[in-house]
Each structure stands twice: as structure tokens, then as C-alpha cells.
């Protein structure tokens, strides 16, 4: 289940009419009353992944008629069971469904009920002849809804929970245009600035990591899932001592870091490093309260 403590994305605009909401309202995508979601508008989407081979299974037949994603409808409390039942009926064997996301879709200039979608991830238990596999880097976003390219790359890369509000200009169709969203992108999981005097002094006692520049093979690598190896860690803070690197973020603008920068990586951040000048950094890990992390072992 999604953590109750996790922040859900705010509504941005009123769920049905699209009217602006006052900042003080504080509603989120989890707060829309079920009475507003009529006509089977509570849906489940299952992202079928093979993480060992970095690929995702799409084009599996489903009762919603979705061409690429696998989806189903049911009363909200039964969505997980319904999804497992329909996957089995489609000949897909998976391990337990893990809830990863909650999305709210609304539509402007038309009376169409909002659609709230719970996103589950499932690891394939065995090979299948149903559907079609796509490598994580080759997902056909040009054939999908406009929101997919916003949230799906980060889910495939990081596997971390997310939420978002997506506003389209017309009812669901191949021509629907995404006009507003508040999904927290991968780019928002990194901050680059200059260190304060206090931060600069503190960092001098932290460990040092170094890496040779390209064309050395070590100079190109994928950011590790350091939060998985350190329970309770929410952030890595770094002082770049020397060098320069470009961080390639799938589907978003690259980030350049260089000597003198103060960099904060949030848990879930993923990128490909391209070290252009031999780089070194002081680094340390912190928990959600901003306190320096220490191992419990």
C-alpha cells in the first residue's frame, strides 16, 4: 500500500468544473469524494515489468480496451483483487501487486466525470506469449496518452511511489491534449546551488568519492539506488571538490555539476553520469528530518 505519510499531489483546479482552487483548500488527488467518480471511474493500471532485463510488457488484452497499458475497473476496495483476477484470465502470471501511484484525470470544457487511477507494479513470474516487451528506453510514448511520458520513465527507472493530477483539454481520445499537470518529475529530485559557509565547513569531514573522466569506462555509469542499501535515507548531499559531469535524465533537460557546486540528490533520483573532467566530491546521507544518517547495524 502507499504510505499514509506520503504527500499526494494537490488538485490544482476543482475536480469537475476545472475552476481555480484557493491555495488554502488543500485538497489532493486522494481527497476527491467517490460520489464524484461515477460510471466506473475508479480504475486500476498494472505496469508489468521485467526488471532483470529492464523491459516492460505492453499491449496485453484487457477489459478496458486499452491498447498499451493493462487496466481494469472495479469498486475502489476491490481494484487489487480485480486486477489480479483479470491478469490471470489474460494468461499473465505475476508476483504480488505493489501499489506505486495515484493519478487523477480531469477534462476541461466538457461534462465528463473525473478518472482516478491506482497504478500497480507487478513483476512477471514467468515468460508469456501475450503482449509485447519494450526495453525501458524504447517505450512507444508517441502512441500513448500525453501523461505517460511524464510519469512512466521515472517509475521504470526508480520504482518509487508517485502521485499526480493531469488535466486534459477534452475527453479521453487519441487527440486529447495535456494542458496542466503537477507530477513531481525526476528533475525535481535534484537541486544544484552554491554551499553556505556552514555547509562548506561541514562537508570537509565527509567521505570523498572520485571518478575518472570519459573515455575511461568508469566515466559513464547509471546512478546507484543508494537509498535501497541504506534504510531510512532520504537524501544525499554533496560538495563537488573538482571536475565536471553532465547528468543525463531520461526525457528531461540534462543537469551539469562542477567544482564548487552544492548538490542534493533525493531518494529515487536516477540518471546516467557522463564525467567530462575527473570529478571528486564530499558526500553524506540524511534522513527525512534532515539529520545525518547513521547505520543501525
C-alpha positions as CSV (number, residue, x, y, z in Angstrom):
1,X,0.0,0.0,0.0
2,X,1.1,3.6,-0.5
3,X,2.4,5.2,2.7
4,X,-0.2,7.3,4.5
5,X,2.5,9.7,5.4
6,X,3.4,10.3,1.7
7,X,2.4,13.6,0.3
8,X,-0.2,13.4,-2.5
9,X,-0.2,15.8,-5.4
10,X,-2.7,18.8,-4.9
11,X,-5.7,19.2,-7.1
12,X,-4.6,22.3,-8.9
13,X,-8.1,23.1,-10.1
14,X,-11.6,21.9,-9.0
15,X,-12.1,18.3,-9.9
16,X,-15.1,18.6,-12.1
17,X,-15.6,22.2,-13.2
18,X,-11.9,23.0,-13.6
19,X,-12.4,26.2,-11.7
20,X,-9.3,27.5,-9.8
21,X,-8.9,26.4,-6.2
22,X,-7.8,28.7,-3.4
23,X,-4.4,27.6,-2.0
24,X,-5.9,27.2,1.4
25,X,-8.3,24.4,0.2
26,X,-5.5,21.8,0.5
27,X,-7.3,19.1,-1.4
28,X,-5.3,16.4,-3.1
29,X,-5.9,13.7,-5.7
30,X,-6.7,11.3,-2.8
31,X,-9.5,13.6,-1.4
32,X,-11.9,13.6,-4.3
33,X,-15.2,12.1,-3.0
34,X,-16.1,8.7,-4.6
35,X,-19.5,10.1,-5.3
36,X,-17.9,12.4,-7.9
37,X,-16.3,9.4,-9.7
38,X,-19.4,7.9,-11.3
39,X,-19.7,5.4,-14.1
40,X,-16.8,3.1,-13.1
41,X,-14.3,5.9,-12.9
42,X,-12.2,4.2,-10.3
43,X,-9.6,2.3,-12.4
44,X,-6.5,0.2,-11.9
45,X,-3.5,0.2,-14.2
46,X,-0.9,-2.5,-13.9
47,X,2.7,-1.8,-15.1
48,X,4.1,-5.3,-15.9
49,X,7.9,-5.2,-15.6
50,X,10.9,-7.5,-16.0
51,X,13.5,-5.5,-14.1
52,X,16.2,-8.1,-14.6
53,X,16.1,-7.3,-18.3
54,X,15.0,-3.7,-17.9
55,X,11.8,-4.1,-20.0
56,X,8.1,-3.6,-19.7
57,X,5.2,-5.7,-21.1
58,X,2.6,-3.7,-23.1
59,X,-0.3,-4.5,-25.5
60,X,-1.8,-7.2,-23.2
61,X,-5.6,-7.5,-23.9
62,X,-7.8,-6.1,-21.1
63,X,-11.4,-5.4,-20.5
64,X,-11.0,-1.6,-20.7
65,X,-9.8,-1.9,-24.2
66,X,-6.6,0.0,-23.5
67,X,-4.2,-0.6,-26.4
68,X,-0.9,-0.4,-24.5
69,X,-1.4,-0.4,-20.7
70,X,-3.2,-3.2,-18.8
71,X,-6.2,-1.8,-16.9
72,X,-9.5,-2.8,-15.3
73,X,-12.3,-1.3,-13.3
74,X,-14.0,-2.3,-10.0
75,X,-15.1,-0.7,-6.8
76,X,-12.1,1.0,-5.3
77,X,-11.7,-1.5,-2.4
78,X,-11.6,-4.4,-4.9
79,X,-9.3,-3.0,-7.5
80,X,-6.3,-5.0,-6.5
81,X,-8.3,-8.3,-6.5
82,X,-9.9,-7.4,-9.8
83,X,-6.5,-6.7,-11.4
84,X,-5.0,-10.0,-10.3
85,X,-8.1,-11.8,-11.5
86,X,-8.0,-10.2,-14.9
87,X,-4.3,-10.8,-15.3
88,X,-4.8,-14.5,-14.6
89,X,-7.6,-14.6,-17.1
90,X,-5.3,-13.0,-19.7
91,X,-2.7,-15.7,-19.1
92,X,-0.3,-13.4,-17.2
93,X,1.4,-14.7,-14.0
94,X,2.7,-12.1,-11.7
95,X,4.0,-11.8,-8.1
96,X,2.1,-9.7,-5.7
97,X,0.9,-6.3,-7.0
98,X,2.7,-3.4,-5.4
99,X,0.8,-0.1,-5.4
100,X,3.0,2.7,-6.9
101,X,0.9,5.6,-7.9
102,X,-2.4,7.5,-7.7
103,X,-3.4,9.7,-10.6
104,X,-6.4,11.9,-11.1
105,X,-7.5,12.8,-14.7
106,X,-10.0,15.6,-15.4
107,X,-11.2,17.2,-18.6
108,X,-11.9,20.9,-19.4
109,X,-14.8,22.3,-21.3
110,X,-16.9,19.2,-21.1
111,X,-19.1,17.4,-18.6
112,X,-17.1,14.2,-18.1
113,X,-16.6,12.5,-14.7
114,X,-13.0,12.6,-13.3
115,X,-11.0,9.4,-13.6
116,X,-8.9,8.3,-10.7
117,X,-6.3,5.6,-11.5
118,X,-4.4,3.5,-9.0
119,X,-1.2,2.3,-10.5
120,X,0.3,-1.0,-9.5
121,X,3.6,-2.6,-10.5
122,X,3.9,-6.3,-10.9
123,X,6.9,-8.5,-11.6
124,X,6.3,-11.2,-14.2
125,X,6.6,-14.6,-12.6
126,X,7.2,-16.5,-15.9
127,X,7.6,-15.9,-19.6
128,X,4.5,-15.1,-21.6
129,X,3.4,-15.1,-25.3
130,X,0.8,-12.3,-24.6
131,X,1.6,-8.7,-25.3
132,X,4.9,-7.3,-26.4
133,X,8.0,-6.4,-24.5
134,X,9.7,-3.0,-24.8
135,X,13.1,-2.0,-23.3
136,X,12.7,0.8,-20.8
137,X,14.4,3.2,-23.3
138,X,12.1,2.2,-26.2
139,X,8.6,2.6,-24.8
140,X,6.4,4.0,-27.6
141,X,5.3,7.1,-25.9
142,X,4.2,8.6,-29.2
143,X,1.4,6.0,-29.3
144,X,0.3,6.7,-25.7
145,X,-1.6,9.3,-23.8
146,X,0.4,12.5,-23.2
147,X,0.7,11.9,-19.5
148,X,2.6,8.6,-19.9
149,X,5.8,10.3,-20.9
150,X,5.6,12.4,-17.8
151,X,5.4,9.8,-15.1
152,X,6.3,6.4,-16.7
153,X,10.1,6.9,-17.3
154,X,10.7,7.7,-13.6
155,X,8.6,4.8,-12.4
156,X,10.5,2.4,-14.7
157,X,13.9,3.8,-13.6
158,X,13.3,4.4,-9.9
159,X,10.3,2.2,-8.9
160,X,9.3,4.8,-6.3
161,X,5.7,5.8,-5.4
162,X,4.2,8.9,-7.1
163,X,1.0,10.8,-7.5
164,X,-0.2,13.5,-9.9
165,X,-3.1,15.5,-11.2
166,X,-3.4,15.6,-15.0
167,X,-5.8,18.0,-16.8
168,X,-6.7,17.3,-20.5
169,X,-8.5,19.6,-22.9
170,X,-11.2,17.1,-23.9
171,X,-12.5,13.6,-23.1
172,X,-10.1,10.6,-23.4
173,X,-9.1,10.1,-27.1
174,X,-6.1,9.9,-29.3
175,X,-6.2,13.7,-29.8
176,X,-6.6,14.6,-26.1
177,X,-4.0,17.3,-25.2
178,X,-2.4,17.6,-21.7
179,X,-2.7,21.2,-20.6
180,X,-1.8,21.0,-16.9
181,X,-0.1,18.6,-14.5
182,X,1.7,18.6,-11.2
183,X,3.6,15.3,-11.2
184,X,6.9,15.6,-9.4
185,X,9.5,14.8,-12.1
186,X,12.9,13.3,-11.8
187,X,14.4,16.8,-12.3
188,X,12.7,17.9,-9.1
189,X,14.7,15.2,-7.2
190,X,18.0,17.1,-7.7
191,X,19.0,20.6,-6.5
192,X,22.2,22.3,-7.5
193,X,23.3,25.5,-5.8
194,X,26.3,27.1,-4.1
195,X,27.1,26.0,-0.5
196,X,26.6,28.2,2.5
197,X,29.6,28.8,4.7
198,X,28.3,26.3,7.3
199,X,27.6,23.6,4.6
200,X,31.1,24.1,3.2
201,X,32.8,23.6,6.6
202,X,30.6,20.6,7.5
203,X,31.4,18.9,4.2
204,X,35.2,18.9,4.8
205,X,34.8,16.0,7.3
206,X,32.7,13.8,4.9
207,X,34.0,10.9,2.9
208,X,35.4,11.6,-0.6
209,X,34.3,9.8,-3.8
210,X,36.2,10.2,-7.1
211,X,35.8,9.1,-10.7
212,X,37.9,9.3,-13.8
213,X,36.5,11.1,-16.9
214,X,35.4,9.6,-20.2
215,X,36.7,7.9,-22.3
216,X,37.6,5.9,-19.2
217,X,34.9,3.2,-19.0
218,X,34.3,4.3,-15.3
219,X,33.3,7.7,-16.5
220,X,29.8,6.6,-17.8
221,X,27.5,4.9,-15.3
222,X,23.9,4.8,-14.0
223,X,23.3,6.4,-10.6
224,X,23.1,3.7,-8.0
225,X,19.9,3.0,-5.9
226,X,21.8,4.1,-2.7
227,X,18.6,4.6,-0.7
228,X,17.8,0.8,-1.1
229,X,21.1,-0.1,0.6
230,X,20.6,2.4,3.5
231,X,17.2,2.1,5.2
232,X,15.9,5.5,6.3
233,X,18.0,7.6,3.9
234,X,16.1,10.3,2.1
235,X,18.8,12.5,0.6
236,X,22.5,12.6,-0.4
237,X,24.2,15.9,-0.1
238,X,27.5,16.6,-2.0
239,X,30.1,19.2,-2.3
240,X,31.8,18.9,-5.7
241,X,35.5,19.4,-5.0
242,X,36.8,19.2,-8.5
243,X,35.8,18.3,-12.0
244,X,32.7,18.4,-14.1
245,X,29.9,15.9,-15.1
246,X,26.7,16.0,-17.1
247,X,23.8,14.1,-15.6
248,X,21.5,12.7,-18.3
249,X,17.9,12.4,-17.2
250,X,15.6,10.5,-19.5
251,X,13.1,12.7,-21.2
252,X,14.2,15.9,-19.3
253,X,16.9,18.6,-19.5
254,X,20.4,17.4,-18.6
255,X,22.0,18.7,-15.4
256,X,25.6,19.9,-15.2
257,X,27.5,19.8,-12.0
258,X,31.1,21.1,-11.5
259,X,33.6,22.1,-8.9
260,X,32.2,24.4,-6.2
261,X,28.6,23.1,-6.6
262,X,26.4,22.0,-3.7
263,X,24.2,19.2,-4.9
264,X,21.2,17.5,-3.2
265,X,20.0,14.1,-4.6
266,X,16.6,12.9,-3.2
267,X,15.8,9.3,-2.9
268,X,14.5,7.9,-6.2
269,X,16.7,10.1,-8.4
270,X,18.0,8.3,-11.4
271,X,20.3,9.4,-14.2
272,X,23.3,8.5,-16.4
273,X,26.6,10.2,-15.4
274,X,28.9,11.4,-18.1
275,X,32.1,12.5,-16.3
276,X,33.8,15.1,-18.6
277,X,36.6,16.1,-16.2
278,X,37.9,13.9,-13.4
279,X,35.5,14.5,-10.6
280,X,35.6,14.3,-6.8
281,X,33.0,15.1,-4.2
282,X,32.5,15.1,-0.4
283,X,29.2,13.3,0.3
284,X,27.0,12.3,3.2
285,X,23.5,10.9,3.7
286,X,20.5,12.3,5.6
287,X,17.1,11.1,6.8
288,X,13.7,12.7,6.1
289,X,14.2,15.0,9.2
290,X,17.4,16.4,7.7
291,X,19.5,14.7,10.3
292,X,22.8,12.9,9.2
293,X,22.0,9.3,8.7
294,X,23.8,6.6,10.7
295,X,23.6,2.9,10.1
296,X,21.6,0.9,12.7
297,X,24.0,-2.1,12.3
